[in-house]
């Protein structure tokens, strides 16, 4: 059912630069709710990076996938706010 599971390892390297701050923020927050939000945002970033890679490889994306990619900056801003 998880169609993207096969390509996860290759994409993690590409995403690691962006998500490194998210992973480090776990130790910065003493609030479990904040940690949970950061993990969810991190998951969204990983999904966006996978979509961007598919797009780069020439795959035609659906409208909702393109919309998801367009929210990347918003997610990064939200992560920065939660880390403060």
Secondary structure in CASP SS format (residue, H / E / C, confidence):
PFRMAT SS
TARGET T0000
AUTHOR 0000-0000-0000
METHOD secondary structure of the structure
MODEL  1
X C 1.00
X C 1.00
X H 1.00
X H 1.00
X H 1.00
X H 1.00
X H 1.00
X H 1.00
X H 1.00
X H 1.00
X H 1.00
X H 1.00
X H 1.00
X H 1.00
X H 1.00
X H 1.00
X H 1.00
X H 1.00
X H 1.00
X H 1.00
X H 1.00
X H 1.00
X H 1.00
X H 1.00
X H 1.00
X H 1.00
X H 1.00
X H 1.00
X C 1.00
X C 1.00
X C 1.00
X H 1.00
X H 1.00
X H 1.00
X H 1.00
X H 1.00
X H 1.00
X H 1.00
X H 1.00
X H 1.00
X H 1.00
X H 1.00
X H 1.00
X H 1.00
X H 1.00
X H 1.00
X H 1.00
X H 1.00
X H 1.00
X H 1.00
X H 1.00
X H 1.00
X H 1.00
X H 1.00
X H 1.00
X H 1.00
X C 1.00
X C 1.00
X C 1.00
X C 1.00
X C 1.00
X C 1.00
X H 1.00
X H 1.00
X H 1.00
X H 1.00
X H 1.00
X H 1.00
X H 1.00
X H 1.00
X C 1.00
X H 1.00
X H 1.00
X H 1.00
X H 1.00
X H 1.00
X H 1.00
X H 1.00
X H 1.00
X H 1.00
X H 1.00
X H 1.00
X H 1.00
X C 1.00
END
